[in-house]
């Protein structure tokens, strides 16, 4: 029996690309820098990393968990490749007369701990976010979108924060700084999602209208270790 062709969507690939772009920038540029504004310490990546959760919410809400899962795996593969590329390029011996190796190592020479922390936190956090949103959509019968976007972010960003900062910086930063940065970053990420709710509503409504899709994960296999999409 011939396989049923999968549906084609106008904007799915565009959102996938934007998701991967935000993920790579947030993880390669922001995570190791501690900024201070008005006496408040925070990880610089908090300014942009929550955008990836916004994309994750939109993908799951419109296209379903299975297609969101594919995007998460795309982001994971891109993140692993970028980390390997950074390590190789930093390790290459500099040419004579080129004196920027130290600066290059400072910017791109992430320690293995940070790389492992970023990859692990991203993997578990994004899947928790997508799973919670998909389940909440069933429980709310598709109503009250804001409860799903905020609720899934509370869970997903919570797991992400609890994994990333201890794995990356426990023993490197003092405990007071670690807990302070973790607490502020988590609160900031959740507030970011709350403030982005009107934008999320507009994007979701637009995509559901033009894609003719509003998927409910009633019969979905929620394992993270699959790329299968049944329709």
N, C-alpha and C positions, 0 to 999 in steps of 0.2 A: 504494500500500500504506500502510495506516495506521501512524503512528509508534508504536513501543513505549513505553508510559508508563514514566517513570522511577520507581524505587522510592521510597517515602516512609519516612523514619526518624523516630523519636520524639525523639531528642536531638540530631540534627545541627544544627538551627537554633539550639538553645540554646548549643551549643559555639561555633558561629560568632559569636553575639552576645558571649559571654564573651571570645573571642579578640580581637575588635575593641575591646572595652572595655579589656582589659589593654594592648593595643597603644597605644591613644590615651593612656591615663594614663601609661604608661611613657615615651612619647616627648615628651609635652607637659610633664610635671612633673619628670622626673628627669635628662635627659641633660646639662644644662649645669652642674649643681651637683657640685662636688667635696667629698666629705665626708672626715673623718679620724677614725678610731677606733683608739686605742692606737698612734698613729704611722703607721697605714697609710692611704694616700690611695686613694680609689676613687670612681668615678662613682655617684651616688645611684641612678640608674636600674637598676643591677645587682641591686638587691634584688627587683625585681618583673618586669623585662623577660623573664627566663628562663621565666616562666609561659607566655608566648606560644609558646615552643619546646615546652613540655610539651603544650600544646593541639595544636601542629602534629604532634608525634609520635603522639598519640592519634588524630587525624584520619586520618593516612596509614595507620597500623597497622590501624584498623578499617574505614574507608570507602574507602581507596585514594588514590592520588596525584591523580586527576582531581578528586575532591571536595575534597581538601585544596587543590588549585590554586584552586578557586573561592573558598575562604575566604581565601587569601592575597591574591587580587585584591580581595576585599571590604575587607580590612584596608588595602591600598594606597590604594584610592579614599577610604576614610574618613580616612586619614592625610593625603592630599593636600588634601582638603576642610578638615580641621581647620587645616592650615597656612595655607591661603588665608584662612580665616575669621579666624584669629589676626592675620594681617598687615593685613587690612582693618579690624578692630576697633581694633587698636593705632594705625593711621594716622588714624582719625577724630579730628577736632579736639575736645578736651575742652570741656565746657560751662563757662561762667563759674561760679566758686564750687566747682568740683570739682577737688580738689588731689591726686588719687591717680594722675595720669597716669604719673609717673616710676616708681612702684611697679608699675603695670600693665605698663609697658614692660619692666621688669626680669623680671617673671614670664612674660609671654606674648610678648615681643618677640624671638623667636628670629631670629638672623641667617640670611640665605639659605644660608650655608654649612652651618649645622646642619640646616636643613630638607632640603637636597639630600642631605647625608650620611645623615640618618635614613631618608629614602625609599629611597635607593639601597642602603644596607646592609640594610634590612629586605627589600627585594625579592630581592637575590641570596642573602642568608643563609637566608631561609625556604625558597626553592626548592632550595638545596643540601641543606638539612636533610631536606626531604621526599623529594627524589630519592635521597639516600643511604639513607634508611630503607627506601624501597620496594625498592631494589635489594638491600639486605642481607636483607630478608625473603625474597626469592627464593633468595638464596645459602644462607641458613640453613634453608630449607624451613619457615619459621614458628617455628623453635625459638629459644631464647635471646633473648627479647625485650630483655633488658638490654643486649645487645651492640648492638642497633639503636638504642635510645634514646640510649645514651651515645655510640656511634660517630657517629650523625647529628648530635648536638649538638656533638661535637668539630669536625666539619667545618663545620657551619652557623654556629656561634658564632665559629669561627675566621675565616671569611670576613667575617662581620658586623663583628667587631672590627677586622680589617685595613682594612676600607673606612671605617667610621664615624669613628674617632678621627683618622686622618690628614686625611681630607677636612674634618672639622669644626674641628679644633684645631691642625693643623700650622702653625707660625708664630705662633700665638696663645699656646699654652703652650710652655714650654721643653721641649727634647727629653727631658730626664731625667724630667720630670713626665709627659709624654705616654707614654713607654715604660713607666713605672711603673704608670700607671693602666690602660693597655692590658693589661699582663701580669696585674695583679691581677684586673681585671674578667673577663678570659677564663678564668682559673683558677677564679674564683668561680662563673661561669656553668656550667662543666662540673661542678664539685663540687655545685652546686645540683641539676643533673640527676641525678647519682649518688644524692644523698640523697632525691630525689623518686621513685626507682625503685619502692619498695614501693607508693606511692600510684598510680603509673602502672600497675603490674600490676593493682591492684584496679579502677581505672577501665576499663582495657581489657577485663578479664575481664567486668565488668558490661555494658559496651556490646555486646560480641560476643554475650553471652547474650540480652539483651533485643532487640537489633536483628537478630539472626540473620544477622550479617554478619561476615566475616573475609576481606577482599579481598586478592587477590594480583595485582600489576600485571604479568601475563605478556604482555599484548598492548597495553599502554598507550602512547600517544603522549606522550612526556615533554616536549614543548615547553612552555615557560611561557606562551606567547602563544596560549592557547585557553581557552575555558570549557566545552568540550564534555564531556559525560558520556554514555557509550554505554549505560548501563543505568539 
